[in-house]
Amino acid sequence: MQNQSVLEAKSAGAGKFYDRIARLYDFTFKFNGYGRSLENYFRRHPLPLPDGAHVLDAGCGTGLLTLSLLRALVRPAVITAVDLSLPSIEKASAAVAQQDHDSRHRVRFAQANLLSLPFPDAAFDSVITSGALEYVPLREGLGELARVLKPGGHLLHLPVRPAFASTLLEIMFRFKTHPPRKVEEHTRRYFQIRAHHRFPPLDPIGWTKSAILAQKQYE
């Protein structure tokens, strides 16, 4: 296992990369309908959240996942969205600012490293993440998400799955797809898997992603 500071330094390199390409990233995924796919998923599969839940979007990028969840929420919740890239956070914040008054005041942004989140243990009722764990070792990344999640809380992970389109994105955005077997193995280390979801093949998000809903067990 690599030293924690070495892992964080490698992760920080991804943040600097996204500082340079935030605009391209945002355009790419808005153009291909990814955000609409996410919103449809959240409407069909609402997260199991209590009223007033605190939700962490770990690796929010330019806010596509944040906005999709915000628009689809059926219960009031507060979303904390974090990313390493400040330009990405700025684009996400600007997009949220265009929402209605109640919605935009439910979202908070912060710059943070996925491997050393600036939150106490058991701070969140739910954690969602998409396209972030591909930049860090799975065991350490999932372990940190488990740390900040309350016992009984849910993790929604949308991992990149092996596919031709995923290979193209790996080249464009400099990440590495984790083998599905490893994703499941390391998820089970910290959580109990409640559901797997495969998106319809014609759904843009289904070209590269699947979904895993998992629950942190009570100690």
Secondary structure, 3 states (H helix, E strand, C coil): CCCHHHHHHHHHHHHHHHHHHHHHHHHHHHHCCHHHHHHHHHHHCCCCCCCCEEEEEECCCCCHHHHHHHHHCCCCEEEEEEECCHHHHHHHHHHHHCCCHHHHCCEEEEECCCCCCCCCCCCEEEEEEECCHHHCCHHHHHHHHHHHEEEEEEEEEECECCCHHHHHHHHHHCCCCCCHHHHHHHHHHHCEEEEEEECCCCCHHHHCEEEEEEECCCC
